[in-house]
Amino acid sequence: MTQPLIEVRDLTKTYTLGDQTVHALAGVSLHIGEGEFVAIMGASGSGKSTLMNILGCLDVPTTGHYALAGEAVEAMTPDQLAGVRNRRIGFVFQQFNLLPRTSALENVELPMVYAGIKAADRHPRALQALQRVGLGGRTGHTPSELSGGQQQRVAIARALVNSPQLILADEPTGALDTATSEEVMRLLADLNAQGMTVVLVTHENDIAAWARRKIVVRDGRIVEDATSAAPTGANVGAGFTAGPPQGEAAPPGGSAAPTGANVGAMSL
């Protein structure tokens, strides 16, 4: 059997707050294969964000096993975890997290700076990543000169630039309007169609509808894990075309109100 990209077994995460013990995760086990598009759902306090942080190597479990691409990470040091994040994971979060006085191209170059890639190599790779998300003509623009959807696409380009094995998206359209949310979700769906593994966290059913697999977390446990034959998000598989600026009509063939809509930017 092919080794899963993500292998989680009996994960627990416990926090101590004063004299209280909070069990954020209570024995979570799951496998996610390469090329999957998975939505992790749950209400506030369900444990989904804690699970996302552990999957993203931003935190470690209290007990249990987590292997990413066959590499056990649950006992790694902070420096080792940072190396795994930089090599294997691209993050897309709600608030974009772009440097405000830095161009789109320079924002996309940042992960390569941390990876020690030479300046001469960074520029063409950042340009290629921006072209991939439809922003080849906006390389010199700062975030204030870009719409919300364009800023999120810069964040997605930044997540892609080190050729990660996994994209983790935490509410990636939460700061966007409906039409722009569809544009961003269509881009993530198109990246998945090209073979990228995408895991997104959301509490919105219409956003989860873009994924082929839905995992529901409640009280620190997985209570549902269902796979659909095909995602029901708007026009999934149609391929991404750079959309209009915010406030303009959706492009022909697009839907102003998608079945899948609403998600964020990147943690370096």
LUMDO-877504 format. One line per 4 residues: their letters; for each residue x, y, z of C-alpha. Coordinates in pm, 1 decimal, always signed. Last residue first. Example, Ala and Ser with C-alpha at 12.3 -4.5 7.8 and 13.67 -1.06 7.14 Angstrom:
SA = +1367.0,-106.0,+714.0 | +1230.0,-450.0,+780.0
This chain:
LSMA = +649.8,+3152.1,+761.0 | +283.6,+3164.0,+847.8 | +72.7,+3236.2,+541.2 | -255.9,+3387.8,+435.2
GVNA = -673.9,+3316.4,+472.1 | -1155.4,+3102.6,+368.5 | -1554.1,+3175.3,+234.4 | -1728.0,+3001.2,-65.4
GTPA = -1832.0,+2665.5,-216.7 | -2174.2,+2652.5,-378.5 | -2071.7,+2975.2,-545.5 | -2277.8,+3297.1,-554.9
ASGG = -2169.1,+3516.7,-847.5 | -2114.0,+3201.8,-1049.1 | -1849.7,+3171.3,-1317.7 | -1908.8,+3074.3,-1681.5
PPAA = -1853.7,+3430.4,-1794.4 | -1639.6,+3615.0,-1536.6 | -1794.1,+3735.4,-1209.0 | -1905.6,+4096.5,-1214.5
EGQP = -1684.6,+4371.3,-1077.6 | -1667.7,+4486.4,-717.1 | -1338.4,+4317.5,-641.0 | -1107.8,+4306.5,-940.2
PGAT = -1195.1,+4053.3,-1210.5 | -1082.2,+3690.6,-1202.7 | -759.3,+3526.0,-1313.1 | -872.1,+3204.4,-1477.3
FGAG = -854.2,+2882.7,-1283.8 | -958.9,+2548.6,-1428.0 | -1313.6,+2419.5,-1472.8 | -1242.5,+2137.2,-1230.5
VNAG = -1484.8,+2264.4,-969.9 | -1757.5,+2478.0,-1127.3 | -1900.5,+2588.0,-791.4 | -1822.2,+2349.0,-507.3
TPAA = -1998.7,+2010.0,-521.4 | -1690.5,+1788.7,-498.9 | -1705.2,+1453.8,-682.1 | -1743.3,+1093.6,-568.8
STAD = -1770.7,+1213.0,-209.6 | -1553.8,+1101.4,+82.0 | -1676.0,+1105.0,+442.1 | -1494.4,+1119.6,+776.0
EVIR = -1728.7,+1204.0,+1063.6 | -1692.8,+1220.6,+1443.5 | -1319.8,+1293.1,+1461.7 | -1243.1,+1375.9,+1824.3
GDRV = -1136.5,+1687.3,+2015.3 | -1487.7,+1779.0,+2128.2 | -1613.1,+1767.8,+1769.8 | -1410.3,+1733.3,+1451.8
VIKR = -1570.6,+1673.0,+1110.5 | -1361.1,+1540.8,+821.4 | -1485.5,+1606.0,+467.1 | -1331.9,+1451.1,+156.7
RAWA = -1367.6,+1559.4,-204.8 | -1325.4,+1926.8,-119.0 | -1508.6,+2223.0,-273.7 | -1815.0,+2153.4,-58.9
AIDN = -1609.9,+2237.6,+252.2 | -1640.8,+2602.9,+152.7 | -2019.7,+2580.0,+127.0 | -2037.2,+2393.2,+458.5
EHTV = -1859.9,+2675.1,+644.9 | -1665.6,+2598.1,+964.9 | -1339.0,+2577.2,+773.6 | -997.4,+2415.8,+777.2
LVVT = -837.6,+2333.5,+445.3 | -610.4,+2048.2,+341.5 | -476.3,+2053.9,-14.4 | -246.2,+1793.3,-172.0
MGQA = -120.1,+1925.4,-506.1 | -172.4,+1696.3,-806.9 | -266.4,+1938.1,-1086.6 | -635.4,+1896.4,-995.6
NLDA = -538.7,+2011.1,-644.9 | -392.8,+2331.3,-787.5 | -718.0,+2380.9,-981.2 | -923.9,+2332.8,-666.1
LLRM = -708.2,+2587.9,-481.8 | -755.8,+2834.3,-769.1 | -1131.2,+2773.0,-777.2 | -1140.0,+2838.2,-404.3
VEES = -969.1,+3173.9,-453.7 | -1205.2,+3282.1,-734.3 | -1508.3,+3161.2,-540.2 | -1400.6,+3370.2,-243.3
TATD = -1367.1,+3670.9,-473.8 | -1732.3,+3636.4,-575.9 | -1849.2,+3592.1,-215.7 | -1650.8,+3872.3,-54.8
LAGT = -1316.2,+3803.9,+110.3 | -1174.3,+3805.8,+465.5 | -1282.3,+3448.5,+547.5 | -1164.4,+3319.6,+209.9
PEDA = -861.6,+3119.0,+326.4 | -1027.6,+2985.0,+645.5 | -706.1,+2797.3,+732.6 | -544.3,+2663.4,+415.1
LILQ = -269.9,+2401.2,+444.7 | -99.3,+2325.3,+112.0 | +110.7,+2007.0,+110.8 | +403.2,+1867.8,-87.0
PSNV = +569.0,+2207.8,-106.5 | +730.3,+2350.4,-422.4 | +920.7,+2631.6,-244.6 | +718.6,+2897.7,-430.2
LARA = +376.3,+2749.7,-365.3 | +288.6,+2917.1,-33.3 | +418.9,+3249.8,-164.2 | +198.8,+3211.1,-472.9
IAVR = -95.6,+3142.9,-239.0 | -16.6,+3459.3,-41.8 | +2.3,+3658.9,-366.5 | -335.0,+3505.3,-458.1
QQQG = -471.7,+3622.1,-123.3 | -353.2,+3975.7,-196.6 | -521.0,+3960.4,-538.2 | -849.3,+3856.3,-379.6
GSLE = -830.4,+4138.6,-128.1 | -759.8,+4391.0,-402.3 | -403.7,+4508.6,-465.8 | -237.3,+4850.8,-436.6
SPTH = -229.5,+4835.0,-57.0 | -49.7,+4499.2,-85.3 | +241.1,+4653.6,-280.2 | +249.8,+4626.6,-658.9
GTRG = +571.7,+4542.0,-843.4 | +472.5,+4189.5,-947.9 | +122.9,+4282.7,-1063.5 | +134.7,+4175.2,-1430.4
GLGV = +232.2,+3815.0,-1357.6 | -60.8,+3794.5,-1116.8 | -260.0,+3500.4,-1258.2 | -184.5,+3244.1,-987.9
RQLA = +83.3,+3063.2,-1192.6 | +225.9,+3395.1,-1305.2 | +291.1,+3483.0,-943.2 | +470.9,+3149.9,-889.4
QLAR = +681.2,+3202.2,-1205.1 | +783.0,+3548.2,-1088.1 | +884.6,+3411.8,-748.4 | +1095.5,+3142.8,-916.7
PHRD = +1258.2,+3393.9,-1151.7 | +1348.6,+3629.1,-862.5 | +1472.6,+3372.3,-611.1 | +1748.9,+3221.4,-823.7
AAKI = +1964.1,+3535.1,-849.3 | +1894.6,+3609.2,-483.0 | +2047.7,+3280.0,-370.8 | +1826.0,+3033.0,-184.6
GAYV = +1892.3,+3014.0,+190.8 | +1555.9,+2856.7,+279.9 | +1462.0,+3164.1,+483.4 | +1520.4,+3381.8,+175.9
MPLE = +1323.4,+3130.9,-31.1 | +1024.6,+3170.7,+201.9 | +1045.9,+3550.5,+149.0 | +1051.3,+3557.0,-234.1
VNEL = +671.1,+3574.1,-260.9 | +666.2,+3894.3,-57.6 | +943.3,+4039.7,-277.3 | +740.7,+3973.9,-594.1
ASTR = +422.6,+4119.8,-445.0 | +614.6,+4433.3,-350.5 | +700.0,+4521.4,+8.7 | +557.5,+4808.4,+210.7
PLLN = +277.9,+4606.2,+370.2 | +455.5,+4274.5,+434.8 | +185.6,+4019.2,+351.2 | +9.2,+3825.5,+627.3
FQQF = -290.7,+3729.8,+403.2 | -548.6,+3764.7,+685.7 | -723.9,+3429.3,+646.7 | -438.6,+3185.1,+616.2
VFGI = -261.9,+3004.3,+332.6 | +37.3,+2796.1,+437.8 | +273.9,+2597.8,+213.8 | +428.7,+2286.2,+366.1
RRNR = +718.9,+2052.0,+280.5 | +1051.6,+2228.8,+282.7 | +986.1,+2541.5,+490.7 | +754.3,+2370.0,+734.0
VGAL = +995.1,+2078.0,+777.6 | +1282.8,+2316.4,+849.6 | +1075.7,+2508.2,+1103.6 | +992.9,+2177.6,+1274.3
QDPT = +1363.6,+2099.3,+1304.6 | +1428.7,+2440.8,+1459.4 | +1141.1,+2395.2,+1706.4 | +1277.8,+2053.4,+1810.1
MAEV = +1115.9,+1739.1,+1671.7 | +924.2,+1487.0,+1886.2 | +598.9,+1468.6,+1684.8 | +773.1,+1496.8,+1346.7
AEGA = +811.1,+1141.0,+1221.9 | +909.4,+1160.2,+855.3 | +719.5,+930.2,+617.0 | +585.9,+1216.1,+407.2
LAYH = +459.1,+1377.2,+728.8 | +443.8,+1138.1,+1024.9 | +245.2,+1215.1,+1339.9 | +232.3,+981.3,+1640.4
GTTP = +59.1,+1022.0,+1975.5 | +103.9,+1219.0,+2295.7 | +109.0,+1587.2,+2391.6 | +105.2,+1678.1,+2025.4
VDLC = +347.0,+1926.4,+1867.9 | +278.0,+2276.2,+1740.7 | +339.3,+2477.9,+1422.8 | +423.1,+2157.2,+1237.7
GLIN = +134.7,+2225.1,+994.3 | -45.7,+1904.0,+1091.6 | -5.7,+2009.7,+1457.1 | -146.4,+2356.6,+1393.3
MLTS = -432.7,+2213.0,+1188.5 | -524.7,+1971.9,+1469.9 | -530.0,+2260.1,+1718.6 | -745.5,+2457.1,+1474.0
KGSG = -990.6,+2166.3,+1441.7 | -1016.9,+2110.6,+1817.9 | -1392.8,+2168.3,+1850.7 | -1351.8,+2501.4,+2030.8
SAGM = -1522.6,+2697.5,+1754.6 | -1734.9,+2459.7,+1550.0 | -1588.8,+2191.4,+1329.6 | -1474.7,+2114.9,+979.2
IAVF = -1160.9,+1973.3,+819.4 | -1185.5,+1986.2,+440.0 | -967.3,+1749.7,+237.7 | -843.5,+1768.3,-121.5
EGEG = -628.1,+1457.1,-179.5 | -327.0,+1447.4,-411.5 | -99.6,+1251.6,-178.3 | -294.1,+1050.4,+77.3
IHLS = -437.8,+1166.8,+407.7 | -447.1,+920.0,+698.1 | -631.4,+977.1,+1025.9 | -621.1,+915.5,+1401.3
VGAL = -729.3,+1159.8,+1673.7 | -716.3,+1048.4,+2039.1 | -855.4,+1333.0,+2248.2 | -753.0,+1665.6,+2101.8
AHVT = -811.6,+1996.6,+2283.7 | -826.0,+1826.4,+2623.8 | -830.3,+2124.5,+2859.8 | -694.6,+2074.9,+3212.5
QDGL = -802.8,+2324.7,+3476.6 | -606.6,+2438.8,+3784.2 | -463.8,+2740.4,+3604.3 | -507.3,+2666.4,+3236.2
TYTK = -329.7,+2341.4,+3150.6 | -343.9,+2242.3,+2784.5 | -369.7,+1889.1,+2649.9 | -320.3,+1768.8,+2294.9
TLDR = -379.2,+1406.9,+2200.9 | -296.9,+1224.9,+1880.9 | -385.9,+854.5,+1859.0 | -228.6,+802.7,+1514.0
VEIL = -173.2,+1058.6,+1240.1 | -27.1,+970.8,+901.2 | -8.6,+1248.1,+641.6 | +143.6,+1187.2,+297.5
PQTM = +13.7,+831.4,+306.6 | +247.7,+540.9,+219.5 | +123.0,+350.4,-83.2 | +0.0,+0.0,+0.0
